[in-house]
Amino acid sequence: MNPFLTESWKEADKNIKGLKLLMMLFVANLISINTVFAQGNKDLQLSHGEPVMTIGEISSLQSTVLNKTVPLSIHLPVNYDNSRNTYPVLYMLGSDYRARFAMLASTLDYMGEGQIPEMILIGIDLPEGNRILLPTRADQDTSIPDGYIEFFETELMPHVDGKYRTAPYNALYGGSNSGFFTVYTLLNNPALFNAYFASSPSLMHIPEVLQQKIESGPLKTVTENRFLHIIYSDDEGLTNHVSEFSRGLADHKPAGFTYKVDELKNQGHVPAMDFTLFLLALYPDFNPFNPGENLEPLDKVTEHFDRLSKRYGYEIKTPISVLFNHGFHTILSKDLNAAEAIFQYSIETYPEGKESYLGMGLVRRAQGQLESAKVMIEKALAIDPEYSLAQRWLNRL
């Protein structure tokens, strides 16, 4: 059994029972949010005042391979501008579907607070429709999807790596016809992405070609860990196609390849909860700590993230949210020396992190050093003047 990602899927499965309700509430909240795209340095304004949030910015890339300008949608992690971190990149096909892009961006922000690493989201708009990523109907010609693979490899991904602080870890997400392209890319160029997410993939197209590529294509020779996760619903007519595809993978998959399938019940085409399930499966044991029930020493927490770094092949620092939560509960336990060590580590690891200084301010408050506490909390507010949690604690001093 390949150890990559398989050890802790049971932990992820524990979270799935309540996921349907969670996603329903999430979508309801998302609809109520005024999501705004910014273009260049000009933030679009709503008529009744400031936008509640900015989901991303619109950009483009002139492609020689595709002989056209490709519209892009970019969403950076919340802390991107105030950090020196590098981030894995998730590429989404079909980001011109703005509601879907907003859902992915918001999910990454929400889960990036401790459930998964923070990630950069790059959306590739498909104004011609995602049918363009399929072989042609007339003669099953794959020139266009092949061209998009080349576009990713030679133009888009180098462009993103050159412009943003990226970690050497990339994932590809596609739904429906774009999901077919995700699978097609894996079978043709498995080294291009580390993880492949296919939601309701249209596997009824060129099934014989896909099977031939499974049996003798580049995937057979892959030596590094690669992950494919397919999600679909039982009410959309894909069960037989996915089952046939899965049998071929089971017979021929290499040792470094991990494959997971989830068939959901009555969730329709490209299920709304797919993305959260993808992330839980990709990072099943990202944050196993619950300091409210069991306080672990700092070195045990940091060692866990060191192990994750080795598994995924890039540095995964202990998230600042994890350090803050751990440190706060350590204050509550009255072990102020241990709490001070946690927040000192947080300041050294995240010198630009507002939570680091707020945490140290809370330690100083608990130690009775009120002036020092004020200085630390004011440092947090200097980083983010709208940091309401810090302002509330400052008011209590």
Secondary structure, 3 states (H helix, E strand, C coil): CCCCCCCCHHHHHCCCCCHHHHHHHHHHHHHHCCEEEEECCEECCECCECCCEEEEEEEEEEECCCCEEEEEEEECCCCHHHCCCCEEEEEEECCCCHHHHHHHHHHHHHHCCCCCCCCEEEEECCCCCHHHHCCCCCCCCCHHHHHHHHHHHHHHHHHHHHHCCEEEEEEEEEECHHHHHHHHHHHHCCCCCCEEEEECCCCCCCHHHHHHHHHHCHHHHCCCCEEEEEEEECCCCCHHHHHHHHHHHHHHCCCCEEEEEEEECCCCCCCCCHHHHHHHHHCCCCCCCCCCCCCCCHHHHHHHHHHHHHHHCCCCCCCHHHHHHHHHHHHHCCCHHHHHHHHHHHHHHCCCCHHHHHHHHHHHHHCCCHHHHHHHHHHHHHHCCCCHHHHHHHHHC
